[in-house]
Amino acid sequence: MATLIWLDSLDSPSFRPNDIGLSSLVESFRANGFDLEKPIIVALDCFTVLSGHRRVAALRWLAANEPTTLRKVLPSGKVPCVIDTTRVAS
């Protein structure tokens, strides 16, 4: 079983603020918080996002536009992640 870690920041090169579905993710975070059953998957070498780019984009949007909501979604200010030790960022 993977160990859940909490990171202060992530490198997500695929971040695009206009991704389809971003507004629905923001609404989901507002209503339900961050689902710890679906952590962000990051690479071992430099914590580059491998899975969860849209969730990271939604969190970044909240950080820039609704910091109070972000503090409710992630009270610690850290993003729940799991390191994939089998892959490195390309």
N, C-alpha and C positions, 0 to 999 in steps of 0.2 A: 504494500500500500504506500502511496506517495505521501510525503510529509508536506503539510500546508505551511508556507512561509509568508511573511508580510514584508513587502518591499515599499520603500519610499517613492521610487520612480521606476519607470519602465521605458525601454527603447522600443518604440512601435513604428517602424518605418512606413507601414502601410496606412498610417493615420490620415484620414481624409474627412474634414468636418462635414461634408455634404453626403456622407454615406447614406444610402437608402436604409431606413429602419432606425436611424439614430434617435429620432424623436420618440419612437415607441420604446426604445431601451431606456431613455431618460425617464419616460412616464413609468415604466416598470420599476426602475430604481426608486423613484419617488414613492410609489405605492408599496413596494415589497422589500426594498433594500437590496443589498448585494447577496446573491445566493451563494453561500459557502460551498454548496455541492457542485458548483461550476466555477472553480478558481481559474485565473488566467494561467496558461501554460507558457513557461519561459525556457529559453535555451540555457544550458549550463555555463557556456563560455562568458556571456555578457548580459544575461537576463533580457535578451531580445525576445519580444513576444512571438510565440509560435502559434498560439490559438487564443482568441479573445480580443482581436483588434477592435471590433465594434464596441465591445464593452469598455475597453480602454478609452476609445474615442468619446463614448458617452460620459465616462468619468471625467475626462479632460474638459468636456463641454460644461459639465456641472461645476468643475473647479473654476472655470473662467466666468460663468454666468450666474451660478447659484451656489456660492460657497457654503451657505447655511445648509442647503439640502445635501451637499456633499458630506458635510460633517455628520448629518443624520445617517447617510448611507454607509459611510466609512468613519465611524467615530474615532478610530485611532489615527486616521489620515493615511493609513498604509493599505496597499492593495493586496488582497489574498492571492497567492500564486503557488504553483507547483513547478518544480524544476524537472524538466525532461532530460535525464542524464544520457539518453541514447542519441540525442541530436544536438548539433551546434548550429548557430545562425549561419546562413550562407551569405 
